[in-house]
Amino acid sequence: MQVKEAMTPDPVTCQVHDKVRVAAGLMRKNRIGGLPVLDGTTLVGIITDSDIISLLDTGRISDDLWLPSPLEIIEVPIRELVNWEKTRHALTNIGDTEVRKVMSSPPITADAEMEIEEAASLMLHRKITRLPVLDKGRLVGIITRADVVNAVGAAHTAEGGGQ
């Protein structure tokens, strides 16, 4: 079976200069975990829910604050307050970040004529869950791990293996 038989055609996309809030909104609205990123009509990257979540990483508790011994009992809550301020700042600014600063680039892709087993192997080895699908260099679809499982399951059922 070829990738073009299992992929989702005409995937939801975003543009390289869109804000992260636009990409996140598209993912939420369409209940998907990633979007191919285009510069005009050219595929230049992919942004995933993991990329957006990584923007929230504020690191561990601040080590740059020291209080004298009698006040050590309140040191940890103050460190947590400093950490919360970092988190609040991150939350305030991530929506305004351009997709191009967060996306994975260059994207790992599949060809529409590729065998589905090859695409599945590529996903496993690269530890990714989706591949934009190209046909003659043009984005024509996206294939996810779920698409692979559904296609293999449907083929098994069609062969009389399912009950």
C-alpha positions as CSV (number, residue, x, y, z in Angstrom):
1,M,0.0,0.0,0.0
2,Q,1.3,3.5,-0.9
3,V,1.2,6.5,1.4
4,K,-1.2,8.3,-0.9
5,E,-3.8,5.6,-0.1
6,A,-3.6,6.1,3.6
7,M,-2.8,9.9,4.0
8,T,-5.2,12.7,4.8
9,P,-5.3,14.8,1.7
10,D,-5.2,18.6,1.7
11,P,-4.0,19.0,5.3
12,V,-4.7,22.0,7.5
13,T,-1.6,24.3,7.3
14,C,-0.3,27.5,8.6
15,Q,2.1,30.1,7.2
16,V,5.7,30.7,8.5
17,H,4.9,34.2,9.7
18,D,1.7,33.3,11.5
19,K,1.7,33.7,15.3
20,V,1.8,30.6,17.5
21,R,-1.7,31.4,18.8
22,V,-3.0,31.0,15.2
23,A,-1.3,27.6,14.8
24,A,-2.6,26.5,18.3
25,G,-6.1,27.6,17.4
26,L,-6.0,25.6,14.1
27,M,-4.8,22.5,16.0
28,R,-7.5,22.9,18.6
29,K,-10.3,23.6,16.1
30,N,-9.3,20.6,13.9
31,R,-8.4,18.3,16.8
32,I,-4.9,17.6,15.4
33,G,-1.4,17.6,16.9
34,G,0.6,19.3,14.2
35,L,0.6,21.5,11.1
36,P,2.8,21.7,8.0
37,V,4.2,25.2,7.8
38,L,4.3,26.9,4.4
39,D,6.1,29.9,3.1
40,G,3.6,30.8,0.4
41,T,3.0,27.4,-1.2
42,T,6.4,25.9,-0.3
43,L,6.7,23.5,2.7
44,V,9.3,24.8,5.1
45,G,8.6,23.1,8.4
46,I,6.2,21.5,10.8
47,I,4.8,22.8,14.1
48,T,3.5,20.3,16.7
49,D,1.7,20.5,20.0
50,S,5.1,19.5,21.5
51,D,6.8,22.5,20.0
52,I,4.2,24.8,21.5
53,I,4.4,23.1,24.9
54,S,8.2,23.5,24.9
55,L,7.7,27.2,24.9
56,L,6.2,26.8,28.4
57,D,9.5,25.3,29.8
58,T,10.7,27.8,32.4
59,G,13.4,25.6,33.8
60,R,13.7,24.4,37.3
61,I,13.2,26.4,40.5
62,S,15.4,29.5,40.6
63,D,18.8,29.0,42.2
64,D,19.7,32.6,42.0
65,L,17.8,33.6,45.2
66,W,19.4,33.3,48.6
67,L,17.9,34.2,51.9
68,P,19.6,34.2,55.3
69,S,19.1,31.2,57.6
70,P,16.3,32.5,59.8
71,L,14.2,33.0,56.7
72,E,15.0,29.7,55.0
73,I,11.5,28.4,55.8
74,I,10.1,30.9,53.3
75,E,12.9,30.6,50.7
76,V,11.2,27.8,48.7
77,P,7.8,29.6,48.4
78,I,9.7,32.7,47.2
79,R,11.6,30.7,44.7
80,E,8.3,29.2,43.5
81,L,6.9,32.7,43.2
82,V,9.9,33.7,41.0
83,N,9.4,30.6,39.0
84,W,5.6,31.4,38.6
85,E,6.5,34.9,37.3
86,K,8.8,33.3,34.7
87,T,5.9,31.0,33.7
88,R,3.4,33.9,33.6
89,H,5.8,35.8,31.4
90,A,6.2,32.8,29.1
91,L,2.4,32.4,28.8
92,T,2.0,36.0,28.0
93,N,4.5,36.0,25.2
94,I,4.2,32.6,23.4
95,G,1.1,33.5,21.5
96,D,2.9,36.4,19.8
97,T,5.9,34.2,18.8
98,E,6.1,33.6,15.1
99,V,5.7,29.9,14.0
100,R,9.1,30.1,12.2
101,K,10.8,30.4,15.5
102,V,9.2,27.3,17.0
103,M,8.8,24.9,14.0
104,S,11.0,22.0,13.1
105,S,12.8,22.7,9.9
106,P,13.6,21.2,7.4
107,P,10.6,19.0,7.7
108,I,10.9,15.2,7.4
109,T,8.6,14.2,4.6
110,A,7.1,11.2,2.8
111,D,6.6,10.9,-0.9
112,A,3.0,10.1,-2.0
113,E,4.3,7.0,-3.9
114,M,6.3,5.7,-0.9
115,E,5.2,2.4,0.5
116,I,3.4,2.8,3.8
117,E,5.9,0.5,5.6
118,E,8.7,2.8,4.6
119,A,6.8,5.8,6.0
120,A,6.1,3.9,9.2
121,S,9.8,3.0,9.6
122,L,10.8,6.6,9.0
123,M,8.4,7.8,11.8
124,L,9.7,5.2,14.2
125,H,13.4,5.8,13.5
126,R,13.0,9.6,13.7
127,K,10.6,9.4,16.7
128,I,7.9,11.5,15.0
129,T,4.2,11.0,14.7
130,R,3.4,12.6,11.4
131,L,4.9,13.2,8.0
132,P,3.9,15.9,5.4
133,V,3.3,14.1,2.1
134,L,4.8,15.5,-1.1
135,D,4.1,14.8,-4.7
136,K,6.6,16.3,-7.1
137,G,7.7,18.7,-4.3
138,R,4.1,20.0,-3.6
139,L,2.3,19.3,-0.3
140,V,-0.6,17.0,-1.0
141,G,-1.3,15.4,2.4
142,I,-0.2,14.3,5.8
143,I,0.2,10.8,7.2
144,T,0.1,10.1,10.9
145,R,0.8,7.0,12.9
146,A,-3.0,6.7,13.3
147,D,-3.4,6.7,9.5
148,V,-0.9,3.9,9.2
149,V,-2.6,1.8,11.9
150,N,-6.0,2.4,10.2
151,A,-4.7,1.5,6.8
152,V,-3.0,-1.7,8.0
153,G,-6.2,-2.6,10.0
154,A,-8.4,-2.0,7.0
155,A,-6.2,-4.1,4.7
156,H,-6.2,-6.9,7.3
157,T,-10.0,-6.8,7.5
158,A,-10.4,-6.7,3.7
159,E,-8.3,-9.8,3.5
160,G,-10.7,-11.6,5.8
161,G,-8.5,-11.5,8.9
162,G,-10.8,-9.4,11.0
163,Q,-13.9,-10.5,12.8
